[in-house]
């Protein structure tokens, strides 16, 4: 009985491979072709991302305010062209009640974009705390 149970998966695998060859399939990657650059870039880069609390610290070093939202999002086409793979997108409520949208590279912590009213007033002046 054991011989049958071991040979059955092998037989199924060989049968599926033969079926794929008969149909002209090249047994390529199991994802759509337009996703291939995303997976290749993840393999080339360090796959670790900054923890959210570290991203919040980076923002707090440069801007005054309270973090009200944060998420990880894919990069824009321009950011992707710069080699960015994932983005920390944070929203900060400034002391003047304005909301800043801040985008950081989720791997390096570099600022990609800061937008919103009251940006100049929220900016910390002088040396980093």
C-alpha positions as CSV (number, residue, x, y, z in Angstrom):
1,X,0.0,0.0,0.0
2,X,2.8,2.4,0.8
3,X,4.4,2.0,-2.7
4,X,1.1,3.1,-4.3
5,X,0.8,6.1,-2.1
6,X,4.3,7.2,-2.8
7,X,4.1,6.6,-6.5
8,X,0.7,8.3,-7.0
9,X,2.0,11.9,-6.5
10,X,4.9,11.1,-8.8
11,X,2.6,9.8,-11.4
12,X,0.3,12.8,-11.1
13,X,3.3,15.2,-11.4
14,X,4.6,13.4,-14.5
15,X,1.1,13.3,-16.0
16,X,0.6,17.1,-15.4
17,X,4.0,17.9,-16.8
18,X,3.2,15.8,-19.9
19,X,-0.2,17.5,-20.2
20,X,1.4,21.0,-20.0
21,X,4.0,20.1,-22.6
22,X,1.2,18.8,-24.9
23,X,-0.7,22.0,-24.6
24,X,2.4,24.1,-25.3
25,X,2.9,25.5,-21.8
26,X,6.4,26.3,-20.9
27,X,5.9,26.0,-17.1
28,X,6.9,29.6,-16.5
29,X,6.2,31.5,-13.4
30,X,2.8,31.1,-11.8
31,X,2.1,34.9,-11.8
32,X,1.1,37.2,-14.7
33,X,4.0,38.4,-16.8
34,X,3.5,42.0,-15.9
35,X,4.1,41.2,-12.3
36,X,7.6,39.7,-13.0
37,X,9.4,43.0,-12.6
38,X,7.9,43.5,-9.1
39,X,9.1,40.1,-8.0
40,X,12.5,40.5,-9.5
41,X,13.0,43.9,-7.8
42,X,12.0,42.3,-4.4
43,X,14.6,39.6,-4.9
44,X,17.3,42.2,-5.7
45,X,16.5,44.4,-2.7
46,X,16.6,43.7,1.0
47,X,13.0,42.6,1.7
48,X,12.9,44.0,5.3
49,X,10.9,47.2,5.8
50,X,11.1,49.8,8.5
51,X,8.6,49.2,11.3
52,X,5.8,51.7,11.5
53,X,7.0,53.1,14.8
54,X,10.4,53.9,13.2
55,X,8.7,55.6,10.3
56,X,6.7,57.7,12.8
57,X,9.9,58.6,14.6
58,X,11.5,59.8,11.3
59,X,8.5,62.0,10.7
60,X,8.5,63.3,14.3
61,X,12.1,64.3,13.9
62,X,11.2,66.7,11.1
63,X,7.6,67.8,11.7
64,X,5.5,68.7,14.7
65,X,2.1,67.1,15.0
66,X,0.2,64.0,15.9
67,X,0.1,60.9,13.7
68,X,-3.5,60.2,12.7
69,X,-3.1,57.5,10.0
70,X,-0.5,55.2,8.5
71,X,-0.5,52.5,5.9
72,X,1.9,50.7,3.5
73,X,1.1,51.4,-0.2
74,X,2.7,50.6,-3.5
75,X,4.9,53.3,-5.1
76,X,3.8,55.7,-7.8
77,X,5.3,55.1,-11.2
78,X,7.8,57.9,-10.6
79,X,8.8,56.4,-7.3
80,X,9.1,52.9,-8.8
81,X,11.4,54.4,-11.5
82,X,13.7,55.6,-8.6
83,X,13.8,52.0,-7.3
84,X,11.2,52.3,-4.5
85,X,9.3,49.1,-3.8
86,X,7.0,50.0,-0.9
87,X,5.9,53.3,0.7
88,X,4.9,54.2,4.2
89,X,2.1,56.8,3.8
90,X,1.4,58.7,6.9
91,X,-1.0,61.5,7.8
92,X,0.0,64.0,10.5
93,X,-2.3,66.5,12.2
94,X,-0.3,69.7,12.8
95,X,-0.6,72.0,15.8
96,X,-2.6,74.4,13.6
97,X,-5.0,71.5,12.7
98,X,-3.8,71.0,9.1
99,X,-3.2,67.6,7.8
100,X,0.1,66.6,6.1
101,X,0.5,63.7,3.8
102,X,3.9,62.2,4.1
103,X,5.4,59.4,2.0
104,X,8.5,57.6,3.0
105,X,10.5,54.9,1.3
106,X,9.6,51.9,3.5
107,X,13.0,50.4,3.1
108,X,15.4,53.4,3.6
109,X,13.1,55.9,5.4
110,X,13.9,58.6,2.9
111,X,11.2,61.2,2.4
112,X,9.5,60.9,-1.0
113,X,6.8,63.5,-0.7
114,X,5.4,65.9,1.9
115,X,2.2,67.7,1.0
116,X,-0.5,69.8,2.8
117,X,-1.3,73.2,4.1
118,X,0.7,74.4,7.0
119,X,3.8,72.5,6.0
120,X,6.2,75.4,6.8
121,X,4.7,76.0,10.3
122,X,4.9,72.3,11.2
123,X,8.5,71.9,10.2
124,X,10.9,71.6,13.1
125,X,13.6,74.2,13.1
126,X,17.1,73.8,14.3
127,X,19.0,70.6,15.0
128,X,17.2,67.2,15.3
129,X,15.9,66.4,18.8
